[in-house]
Amino acid sequence: MALNTRKHPLGNPPPSEKEWPKEDEENFFLLDPDRKLDVQLSRMINKLVMQVLEGAMEIIERREMLPEEQKLKVQPKKCFPTAEFQVTERANCLAVSGKYVFVGLSVGLAAFNTCDFKDVCTWDASKTEICAIHASDLGNECHVLLAVDEMDSTKAWLEIYQLPKDSWLTEMEKNAGDAEELAGSERRSSCSSEEAFDSHEEVKTRQCSTQHTSQVGTFLFQELPVSASQADVELDPPVLLLTVRPPKPITGTSFEGPLDALKEVDDGSMLGLGYNHLIKDSQWELQEAIFRSTYQEYLEAEGVIEEEIPRYATFHFLLPSRILEGPEVEVQPDIPVSIGVHWDGNHNFCLYLLNRSLKEKEDSDLKPDVVWPCAAPIACSAVSSCCRYLALAGEDATITIWDKHQGYPLSVTAILEERFIRSIHFLCNSATSSDETCGADPAYCGADTVCPIIQLLVLCTDSSFYLVKAPRAGKSSITLLADRPENPNLTVSAVMPVPAFPSAVLIFSWDGTVSLMNTDTSQAVYCFCTPPSHAVAPSWQPVFTVDSVNSCLLLRGDEHQKTDDLVQGKATHSTIFLFDFNSYPLKEAFPKKPLKPLQELHWIERCNIFLRDRFRFLPERQQVLLEMEEQEYWDCLQARAAAMDSEREQVKGEKKQ
């Protein structure tokens, strides 16, 4: 009988390579418990390193593709200055009024003529540095300037003045007549002398009178033929209308009960500022203690910032509307009747009437007439040129467009990318006619008409652009015009719409470039360049102004200084470059699009066009209706008289029978 014999000795079979334990198996760490943490750390480090490498490769590829993309893009056409003039000292701000350019200097003011750019007037003040300037034409070659000196202002408040325009013009005209008479007498005496010249040319100088009001200076400028011995013009000082102070911190109530609070409300005090409440100081303290105990670890790590009184106010002069005056109050449509104010870090937009009584003017705690509370602190605001539409942007990136005449929000939109809004501007729309778009013609965007589409240019703190379109019918839309630039030198420092060309916006960057963007195509079509010897300065806060009347851009540029000049500390000076928009083919880049047929418009837009056309012919229709009513009344009277005559004859016939 055969026996089964083993070829191999008894024992465990040798493990094969396939049966070896893998490091990624769940129970592998049981062989060495300390290796579990090592494996996890190595995996985490490996992932982080791979993420860093992938991110670096993406940045490298993006930077390599950027020059190629720039080559494929249509490069904007370069536009060079059409004129320039030198300014002694450093120019801080610019303003244009009529045929004069006013420059705010580090030591006063200067005025230049736009015809030959000669210095016609200078006001020197060694301890006054003008930071902002605004100019307005009063007529008869007379201009008023409002200059602000923001240096060393320890306390903040807002003062509104009324300028005595009529008395100023009368006094300046009288002074001009006296100056001409004096110049004529001097001319006659010089011609009668033996050493008289054959031809005498009258010397013309310009006079700049000043009225100071705290940190704000009011200047009156006029071209006058005067002699060197003529005295200064004495002008009436501006009249103080309002003094608006920043809101006070909310503290405990001073009311003993609800009845006292209701009496205060009935007394005419305004609700909305948060002062007329019934929360006691002990309740505020208890709430503060609960908050600190709950978030103690976060408060100790980050520190607590105490609440400060706001020191910066943004204000807008507003034309009449039904919100403040009501339909029964008779006002002039082109004269501001109120002012809207909001302070930094505050939720409330306050409106104050300008025609207040003397007692209210003397009140140190002036209360607003209307308060519009917002859900978040107001970051910035804007008012359309017709003053009908108001836009408020909150710190939570929410934008609300109000129809101030009707008193309701026209649109509420929000930027969802968690970005902070820096500034907003109303724009014109090239897709519609100029008389149908807000900001183009106040006559058609006044209190009795409406605009079909409201457009806002929104600039965020990360230099991204958005275009917000708010139609009166339908949902608002948000379009990204330009995203955050990859190159830090392309950070946007300022923007400014160009009223002369619809959908045109000036873009100022940190690298000194000034481009003109078309918001319809999101492309920069032109680039305004200074000469190679100069640069826009300061590039992070450019000094410029747009003359909407003469369609030109005035921009400050400084000459490149050498190292020796910097060491020697030579006197600084600025050059003002002028870019005349009419000298460039801008109309080709911003053509007016044909209007849509009436059948393609929304029904509410068609109704608006119909009502606007009816409104234009309202005076003629009223005259026709009046004539028709008079004729109708006369016909009725004649018919009534004939009926009475026939009735009288019928009564007489019955009596005879």
Secondary structure in CASP SS format (residue, H / E / C, confidence):
PFRMAT SS
TARGET T0000
AUTHOR 0000-0000-0000
METHOD secondary structure of the structure
MODEL  1
M C 1.00
A C 1.00
L C 1.00
N C 1.00
T C 1.00
R C 1.00
K C 1.00
H C 1.00
P C 1.00
L C 1.00
G C 1.00
N C 1.00
P C 1.00
P C 1.00
P C 1.00
S C 1.00
E H 1.00
K H 1.00
E H 1.00
W C 1.00
P C 1.00
K C 1.00
E C 1.00
D C 1.00
E C 1.00
E C 1.00
N C 1.00
F H 1.00
F H 1.00
L H 1.00
L C 1.00
D C 1.00
P C 1.00
D C 1.00
R H 1.00
K H 1.00
L H 1.00
D H 1.00
V H 1.00
Q H 1.00
L H 1.00
S H 1.00
R H 1.00
M H 1.00
I H 1.00
N H 1.00
K H 1.00
L H 1.00
V H 1.00
M H 1.00
Q H 1.00
V H 1.00
L H 1.00
E H 1.00
G H 1.00
A H 1.00
M H 1.00
E H 1.00
I H 1.00
I H 1.00
E H 1.00
R H 1.00
R H 1.00
E H 1.00
M H 1.00
L H 1.00
P H 1.00
E H 1.00
E H 1.00
Q H 1.00
K H 1.00
L H 1.00
K C 1.00
V C 1.00
Q C 1.00
P C 1.00
K E 1.00
K E 1.00
C E 1.00
F C 1.00
P C 1.00
T C 1.00
A E 1.00
E E 1.00
F E 1.00
Q E 1.00
V E 1.00
T E 1.00
E E 1.00
R C 1.00
A E 1.00
N E 1.00
C E 1.00
L E 1.00
A E 1.00
V E 1.00
S E 1.00
G C 1.00
K C 1.00
Y E 1.00
V E 1.00
F E 1.00
V E 1.00
G E 1.00
L E 1.00
S C 1.00
V C 1.00
G E 1.00
L E 1.00
A E 1.00
A E 1.00
F E 1.00
N E 1.00
T C 1.00
C C 1.00
D C 1.00
F C 1.00
K C 1.00
D E 1.00
V E 1.00
C E 1.00
T E 1.00
W E 1.00
D E 1.00
A C 1.00
S C 1.00
K C 1.00
T C 1.00
E C 1.00
I C 1.00
C C 1.00
A E 1.00
I E 1.00
H E 1.00
A E 1.00
S E 1.00
D E 1.00
L E 1.00
G E 1.00
N C 1.00
E C 1.00
C E 1.00
H E 1.00
V E 1.00
L E 1.00
L E 1.00
A E 1.00
V E 1.00
D C 1.00
E C 1.00
M C 1.00
D C 1.00
S C 1.00
T C 1.00
K C 1.00
A C 1.00
W C 1.00
L E 1.00
E E 1.00
I E 1.00
Y E 1.00
Q E 1.00
L C 1.00
P C 1.00
K H 1.00
D H 1.00
S H 1.00
W H 1.00
L H 1.00
T H 1.00
E H 1.00
M H 1.00
E H 1.00
K H 1.00
N H 1.00
A H 1.00
G H 1.00
D H 1.00
A H 1.00
E H 1.00
E H 1.00
L H 1.00
A H 1.00
G H 1.00
S H 1.00
E H 1.00
R H 1.00
R H 1.00
S H 1.00
S H 1.00
C H 1.00
S H 1.00
S C 1.00
E C 1.00
E C 1.00
A C 1.00
F C 1.00
D C 1.00
S C 1.00
H C 1.00
E C 1.00
E C 1.00
V C 1.00
K C 1.00
T E 1.00
R E 1.00
Q E 1.00
C E 1.00
S E 1.00
T E 1.00
Q E 1.00
H E 1.00
T E 1.00
S C 1.00
Q C 1.00
V E 1.00
G E 1.00
T E 1.00
F E 1.00
L E 1.00
F E 1.00
Q E 1.00
E E 1.00
L E 1.00
P C 1.00
V C 1.00
S C 1.00
A C 1.00
S C 1.00
Q C 1.00
A C 1.00
D C 1.00
V C 1.00
E C 1.00
L C 1.00
D C 1.00
P C 1.00
P C 1.00
V E 1.00
L E 1.00
L E 1.00
L E 1.00
T E 1.00
V E 1.00
R C 1.00
P C 1.00
P C 1.00
K C 1.00
P C 1.00
I C 1.00
T C 1.00
G C 1.00
T C 1.00
S C 1.00
F C 1.00
E C 1.00
G C 1.00
P H 1.00
L H 1.00
D H 1.00
A H 1.00
L H 1.00
K H 1.00
E H 1.00
V H 1.00
D H 1.00
D C 1.00
G C 1.00
S C 1.00
M C 1.00
L C 1.00
G C 1.00
L C 1.00
G C 1.00
Y C 1.00
N C 1.00
H C 1.00
L C 1.00
I C 1.00
K C 1.00
D H 1.00
S H 1.00
Q H 1.00
W H 1.00
E H 1.00
L H 1.00
Q H 1.00
E H 1.00
A H 1.00
I H 1.00
F H 1.00
R H 1.00
S H 1.00
T H 1.00
Y C 1.00
Q H 1.00
E H 1.00
Y H 1.00
L H 1.00
E H 1.00
A H 1.00
E H 1.00
G C 1.00
V C 1.00
I C 1.00
E C 1.00
E C 1.00
E C 1.00
I C 1.00
P C 1.00
R C 1.00
Y C 1.00
A E 1.00
T E 1.00
F E 1.00
H E 1.00
F E 1.00
L E 1.00
L C 1.00
P C 1.00
S C 1.00
R C 1.00
I C 1.00
L C 1.00
E C 1.00
G C 1.00
P C 1.00
E C 1.00
V C 1.00
E C 1.00
V C 1.00
Q C 1.00
P C 1.00
D C 1.00
I C 1.00
P C 1.00
V C 1.00
S E 1.00
I E 1.00
G E 1.00
V E 1.00
H E 1.00
W E 1.00
D C 1.00
G C 1.00
N C 1.00
H C 1.00
N E 1.00
F E 1.00
C E 1.00
L E 1.00
Y E 1.00
L E 1.00
L C 1.00
N C 1.00
R C 1.00
S C 1.00
L H 1.00
K H 1.00
E H 1.00
K H 1.00
E H 1.00
D C 1.00
S C 1.00
D C 1.00
L C 1.00
K C 1.00
P C 1.00
D C 1.00
V E 1.00
V E 1.00
W E 1.00
P E 1.00
C C 1.00
A C 1.00
A C 1.00
P C 1.00
I E 1.00
A E 1.00
C E 1.00
S E 1.00
A E 1.00
V E 1.00
S C 1.00
S C 1.00
C C 1.00
C C 1.00
R C 1.00
Y E 1.00
L E 1.00
A E 1.00
L E 1.00
A E 1.00
G E 1.00
E C 1.00
D C 1.00
A C 1.00
T E 1.00
I E 1.00
T E 1.00
I E 1.00
W E 1.00
D E 1.00
K C 1.00
H C 1.00
Q C 1.00
G C 1.00
Y E 1.00
P E 1.00
L E 1.00
S E 1.00
V E 1.00
T E 1.00
A E 1.00
I C 1.00
L C 1.00
E C 1.00
E C 1.00
R C 1.00
F C 1.00
I E 1.00
R E 1.00
S E 1.00
I E 1.00
H E 1.00
F E 1.00
L E 1.00
C C 1.00
N C 1.00
S C 1.00
A C 1.00
T C 1.00
S C 1.00
S H 1.00
D H 1.00
E H 1.00
T C 1.00
C C 1.00
G C 1.00
A C 1.00
D C 1.00
P C 1.00
A C 1.00
Y C 1.00
C C 1.00
G C 1.00
A C 1.00
D C 1.00
T C 1.00
V C 1.00
C C 1.00
P C 1.00
I E 1.00
I E 1.00
Q E 1.00
L E 1.00
L E 1.00
V E 1.00
L E 1.00
C E 1.00
T C 1.00
D C 1.00
S C 1.00
S C 1.00
F E 1.00
Y E 1.00
L E 1.00
V E 1.00
K E 1.00
A E 1.00
P E 1.00
R C 1.00
A C 1.00
G C 1.00
K C 1.00
S C 1.00
S E 1.00
I E 1.00
T E 1.00
L E 1.00
L E 1.00
A E 1.00
D C 1.00
R C 1.00
P C 1.00
E C 1.00
N C 1.00
P H 1.00
N H 1.00
L H 1.00
T C 1.00
V E 1.00
S E 1.00
A E 1.00
V E 1.00
M E 1.00
P E 1.00
V C 1.00
P C 1.00
A C 1.00
F C 1.00
P C 1.00
S C 1.00
A E 1.00
V E 1.00
L E 1.00
I E 1.00
F E 1.00
S E 1.00
W C 1.00
D C 1.00
G C 1.00
T C 1.00
V E 1.00
S E 1.00
L E 1.00
M E 1.00
N E 1.00
T C 1.00
D C 1.00
T C 1.00
S C 1.00
Q E 1.00
A E 1.00
V E 1.00
Y E 1.00
C E 1.00
F E 1.00
C C 1.00
T C 1.00
P C 1.00
P C 1.00
S C 1.00
H E 1.00
A E 1.00
V E 1.00
A C 1.00
P C 1.00
S C 1.00
W C 1.00
Q C 1.00
P C 1.00
V C 1.00
F E 1.00
T E 1.00
V E 1.00
D E 1.00
S C 1.00
V C 1.00
N C 1.00
S C 1.00
C E 1.00
L E 1.00
L E 1.00
L E 1.00
R E 1.00
G E 1.00
D E 1.00
E E 1.00
H C 1.00
Q C 1.00
K C 1.00
T H 1.00
D H 1.00
D H 1.00
L H 1.00
V H 1.00
Q H 1.00
G C 1.00
K C 1.00
A C 1.00
T C 1.00
H E 1.00
S E 1.00
T E 1.00
I E 1.00
F E 1.00
L E 1.00
F E 1.00
D E 1.00
F H 1.00
N H 1.00
S H 1.00
Y C 1.00
P C 1.00
L H 1.00
K H 1.00
E H 1.00
A H 1.00
F C 1.00
P C 1.00
K C 1.00
K C 1.00
P C 1.00
L C 1.00
K C 1.00
P C 1.00
L H 1.00
Q H 1.00
E H 1.00
L C 1.00
H C 1.00
W H 1.00
I H 1.00
E H 1.00
R H 1.00
C H 1.00
N H 1.00
I H 1.00
F H 1.00
L H 1.00
R H 1.00
D H 1.00
R H 1.00
F H 1.00
R H 1.00
F C 1.00
L H 1.00
P H 1.00
E H 1.00
R H 1.00
Q H 1.00
Q H 1.00
V H 1.00
L H 1.00
L H 1.00
E H 1.00
M H 1.00
E H 1.00
E H 1.00
Q H 1.00
E H 1.00
Y H 1.00
W H 1.00
D H 1.00
C H 1.00
L H 1.00
Q H 1.00
A H 1.00
R H 1.00
A H 1.00
A H 1.00
A H 1.00
M H 1.00
D H 1.00
S H 1.00
E H 1.00
R H 1.00
E H 1.00
Q H 1.00
V H 1.00
K H 1.00
G H 1.00
E H 1.00
K H 1.00
K H 1.00
Q C 1.00
END
